[in-house]
Amino acid sequence: SIKNILPNPYILKDMNSAIERTEKAILRKEKIGIFGDYDVDGATSTAILGKYFDLLKIPFETYIPDRKNEGFGPNEKGFSKFFEQGVKLIFTVDCGTLSYAPMDFAKRKKVDVIILDHHQSETILPSAHSIVNPNRFDDRSELNYLCAAGVCFMFLVALNKKLRDQNWFSINSINEPDLMNILDLVSLGTVCDVVPLVGLNRAFVHQGLKVLKRKSNLGLKTLIEVCNIESSITSYHLGYILGPRINAGGRVGKSTHGANLLLNKNPKNAFQLAADLNTY
């Protein structure tokens, strides 16, 4: 079970500064930007944060770069779009650890960036506000087997507790989100990023498959139906049926399709996105 295996999220370097800055953004109702990668780990990470902020009624925008025209990781074009939309805090998920120029660009514009990533770092880090990454050179958490979706989950565990301790939920008459409900997305990102299914990852997938059975995520539910999966969902379905379809958008110039599907609340839109991804 996750409860018995989950370490204190604050063993990840920079977690404290990331939580404090996010709490400030929530208290000020600042608009948040989520810049993700175009693969499954990026799409699920984007959706994990987006779903959470949505439940907190915090406004957010997402940006997934075009694989061919923009390439991997944050860029000035995406950040500029966030600035135009009035974003005051940017998260980069599944990317950003080696993005020196975009971080300097955001700094000049006085917008803080929090990196939630798992890619290997250099010994010189970009000038972001916080870099939560178990694979940064100076991190001692021993959670370097996590994918970005797992790192995002750890971040939300810490953030949720911080808000609960401050009575934020009761003061704002908002039901505290049950983080177990987003384990379907965490398990999908974990299997599809082909990280080892050991320790926390194994628990994420074990529990995430139970959540998937409930089909509470409209986008995933629709994709499961479009794929005609009638049996109980297993890690095989994540890795070989659902994952490749979410991945396909990024390969054919429709990089936003995956994250948009996972965040969707409109049955008609969700069906269109799922059908498109199935075709791709």
N, C-alpha and C positions, 0 to 999 in steps of 0.2 A: 504494500500500500504506500501511497505517496506520503501520507502523514508520518509513517515510521522512518522514511528514508530521506525526506526533504531537509537539506541543510539550511542553516540560517542564510538568507539571501545576501546578508551584509558581508559574507566572506568574499564576495566578488568585489574586486577593487573598484572604487568610484561609485559603488551602489548608493552610498550615503548622499553624495553630492547630487546624484541623479534624482533621488527621491525628493530631496529638499527643493530642488529647482522645479520639479513637476508639481509638488504640493503648492508651491507659490503660484504656478500657472493655474492650477485648479481653483485656488482661493480667489484669484483675480479674474477667473473665467476667460483666460487668454485663449485665443485660437491656436490650435496645435496642428503642425504639419507632420505627416508620416511619409518618409521617403523610403520605399522598399526596393528589393531586387525583383527581377522578373521571373525567378524560378519558384518552385513550390514553397521552399523555406521562406523566401521573401514575401510571397503572397499570403501565406498563413501568418507570418509575423505581423504584417501590415493589418490583417484582419483581427488578430488577437488584440492589438492595441486599439484599433478602431472600434471594435465591439465594446471594449471596456469603457472608452471615453463616451461612447454613445449612451451607455447605461447611466453614466454620470451626468448626462446632458451637457457635456463639454464639446463645443464646436471643433471639428477637425477636418482637414483636407488630406487627400492621399496623392502621391505621385510615384508612378512606376516608369522608369526610363525605357526608351525603345532600344532593344538589344542591338539593332543594326546601326541606327543613326546616333545614338548617345553612348552606347556601351555600358559597362558595369559601373555601378557606384554613383554617388552624389555628383551633381554638376551644377554649374551656375544657372543654367536655363531652368532647371527644376526649382532651385532655391529662389530664383527671381519670381517664378510663378507664385510660390508661397508668399513672398513679400507683398506681391500685388493683392493677394487674397487676405492680407492682414494677419498672417501667421506670426506669432510672437515666440514660439518655441518649436524647434524641429527635432524629430527623432529620425535617425537613419537606422533601418533594421536590415540585418543580413548584409550590410555593406558599411563603408565609411572609415574603417580602420586605417586605410592607406590614402584617404582622400585629403591631402594637405591643402591644395589650392581652394577647393570649395569651402573648407572650414575657415580658412583665412577670409574668404569672401563674406561668409555669414558674420564673422567677427567684425569686419569693417561696417557691416550693416547693423551691428549691435543686436543680432538675434542669436540666442544660445542654441547650441546643437548638442543633443545627447545621442551617443552612438551605442546601439545595442547590437552586438555582432559576435561572431565566433571565428573570424578569419585571422590567420597569423599576423602579428604586428611586427613592425621594425622596432629598433631600440629608441628611435625618435618618433614620438606620437604626434598626430595632428592636433591643432589648437582648438579642440572641441571643449565644451563645458565639462562633459563627463564621457568617459569611454568604459562602458561595462562590457567586458569581453574576457572570457576565461582563457583565451589564447593570446592576450597581450603579454608582452615579455616579462612584466613584473607582477603578474597575477599569481597568487598562491592558493587559489581555491580548489585546485585539482578537479575542476568541473570542465576540463578542456574537451571532453567528449560531447558536450551539449551542442545542438545546432542553434540557430538564431531564435527559432520558435521557443525552444527550452529556456534560453536566456530571457526572452520577453516574458515568459511565464514567471520566472524567478523575480523579475522586476515588478510584476503586478502583485505577487505575493507580498513583497515588501511595501508597495504603495498602498495596497488595500489595508494592511495592518496599520500603517501610519494614519490613514484617514479614519479608521475605526477608533484608534487611540485618541484622536483629536475630536471624536464625536461628530465628524463631518457629515456622516450619513443621516444621523437623527436631526442635526441642526437644519439640514437641507431637505428633509423629508424624502430621502431617496433610499430605496432598498439596497442593502449592501450586496454587490454582485457575488454570486457563488462561482468562484474561479474554476471549480471542477467542471463547470459547463463548457469551458473553452478547451478542455483537454482533447476534444475531437480534432481541433485545429493543430494543437501541439503534437498529437500523435501522427497526424498526416505529414507535418513538416519534418518530424524526426525520422520517419521511415523513408521519406522521399529524398532526404539529404544524405542518406546512406551513412549515418553516424552509427557507431556500435550500439547495439541494444543491450547495454549493461547499466547497472546502477539506476540512477534516476530516469534515464531514457527508457529502460525496460518498464518501469512503473508508469511513466507517461503513456506508453503505447498500450499497456495492459488495461489501464483505467480509461484511456481515450477510446478504445474500441467499445467499451460499455456505453460511453456517452454517445458514440456514433449510432448505436442501435436505436437510441431515442429519436434520432433524426431531427434534432431541434434546430440545427443550422439549415435555414431554407435553401441556401445555395448548394450545400452538400447533399441534402435530401433530393433536390431536383436533379443533380448530377447522377446520383445513385439510380434514380428512376430512368433517366435518359440512357444510362448504361445497361438497363434491364438486370440489375443485380437483385436476385430474389433471395439468395441465401444470406446467412448472417455475415456481416462485414468482418473480414480478417485482415491481417497485415499484408496479405497477398493483394487484396483489393486496393489498399492504400498505395502500395508500391507499383502495381502493374496496370491498374484500371483507372483509378481516380487521379493519381499523381500525374501520369503522362498527359492527361487531358488538361489539367490546370497549367502544366508546363508548356503546352502546345501554343498558347496565345503568344508568349514571348518570342517564339520561333518564327511566327508569321506576321509580325508587325502589330499584334494586338496585345501588347504587354500588360494592359490594365485589366484584361478580361478575368484573369484568375482571382486577383484581389477583389475586384468588383463583384464577382459571383459569391465569394465567401462572406462579403459584407451586405449582400442584397437583402432587402425586406419585401420587395415587390415580386410576387409570383410570376407575373408576365415577363418582367425583365430577367429574373433568374432563369426562367425556361429558355429565353432567347440566348443568354450567355452560355448556358450549359449545352444547348444544341450546337451553338457555334464551336465551342471547344471540342465537342464530340466529333464534329466534322473535321476540324483542324487535325 
